[in-house]
Amino acid sequence: MNILFLVNNAPQYINFFKSLGDNFKLNNHNVIYACESHLPEVKYDTSLKDQKTFYFTDHLNLLSDSKLQEYQNRENLRKFYYSCYDRNFHFGFDNVHDKKSDEIILRLLDFYEKIILQEDIDIVVYENVSNSFAYAAYVVAKQFERKYYGLITSRVPNHFEIWEDEFGNLENRMNSFNKLSKQQIEDHILEHVTEYLNNFKDSSVKPDYMKKNHTSMDINYLKYYINKSGVMLDYFKYYTTHAKKDNNAYQSSHMLIKSFKQLTRNLKRKIKISALKNKYDYNASEKDNFFIYPMHFQPESSTSVNAIFYDNQYEAIKNISFSLPIGTYLYVKDHPNGIGFLQMNFYKKIKKLPNVKYINPQEDTKKLIIHSKGVITLTSTMGYEALLLEKPVITLGKVFYNYHPYCYNISSYNDIFSTVQKVLFTKHSQFSEYNTKFLCVYFRDIYIGKIFNTDSDFNQIYKSIMNRIINKN
């Protein structure tokens, strides 16, 4: 098989995918790499010189007009650049490439067409469709009926998933849910699901994706800044060796300036976190009638890909709050890794909304869910948690748990009021049955192992990918 691995500037991805690629090569597969630029090789001191590698910075050709129309008949192509625009917006980057997005989209499509057809690629491997570099690969792979495998950390600890679409294999899982009968559930899956559900309410174990990272509230900023100074030296080294091609990059251009802006953003955040303590509503009560809105960390694909038309969170909160019945509150709970990144004016505005309470992000999430009427969210994992705690969920974006019957996905702010009414006056008496079935479908579609770690078991991950290929054929 011919496997194409994507590499960009995401932390340690080059090392992870090179090690995974080595496992494929040991098993007689052809491995090819597509890199956004040379920056990951410099930054992480990992060379791809001995690998078959294509660099986007070397590719200046644009997709022809005739081919462009073929794609546009099927896809909103401009949409897949949105994640890059959103990232630049939230970080305050003055990115000149945003004004050249049409050209970048055409270059990306032509870049991947050449690789996929020339190398006869069978499968493209990266993370979930999270940015334009990945989105273009996904679109071209789909155009030529090749597979896209997006590796993503599971909500179940020490597991990962392989997504074949933008939204977590949603359509396939929905079909599996509708067809699955109790008699078809394997004993070992049912045993695993039952144990998981029984432990869920009392579990204090954080899922792998929420463990401490550079956006955590309790991160050691001194250590972080010392490490960042080393990274800035890597950026300087990159510019001295690849300055001419840097203008052709779009994700990894002007990294010294971007790194400095990230540092100042984090310093401002540190100050704002202290100020926000005075903004919390400490009169939240279990006796209130309330729904919960969990805020999202931004920028992230959970909003810029999965909820692209609802990612202005103030507008979402405002529209939800004015669609709730009289006497019902909206509890807005900040993301523990996102608190303080937004402008103070954002927090002031949501505090002014008449039936909104801004809740301390350290509040016990499960306790809040249990006493709520339900969760209204874009795509937050709190929706998944709420369903397992037998509370209904309303989602505005597309998310992997949308196939649960008590998850109500809406496509317009106009639908909020009627959907809330439906939630409030529906008994939801089949939660136990639905949760078991929901998790059985989910557990069938996840794999043991940690991804994007230095201690990842690459042979196990390789076997899991091959197992999926065999079972899908």
Secondary structure, DSSP 8 states (H G I E B T S, - for coil): -EEEEEE-SSTTHHHHHHHHHHHHHHTT-EEEEEES-SHHHHHTT---TTSEEEEGGG------HHHHHHHHTT--GGGGGHHHHHHHHHHT---GGGGGHHHHHHHHHHHHHHHHHHTT-SEEEEESS-SHHHHHHHHHHHHTT-EEEEEEE-SSTTEEEEESSTTSSHHHHHHHHHH--GGGS-HHHHHHHHHHHHHHTT-----GGGSS-TT-TT--HHHHHHHHHHHHHHHHHHHHHHHHHHTT-SSSTTHHHHHHHHHHHHHHHHHHHHHHTTTS-TT--TTSEEEEEE---SS-HHHHTTTGGG--HHHHHHHHHTTS-TTEEEEEE--TTTTT-S-HHHHHHHHHSTTEEEE-TTS-HHHHHHHSSEEEESS-HHHHHHHHTT--EEESS--TTTTSTTEEE-SSGGGHHHHHHHHHT---TTHHHHHHHHHHHHHTTEEES--SSTT--HHHHHHHHHHHHHHH-
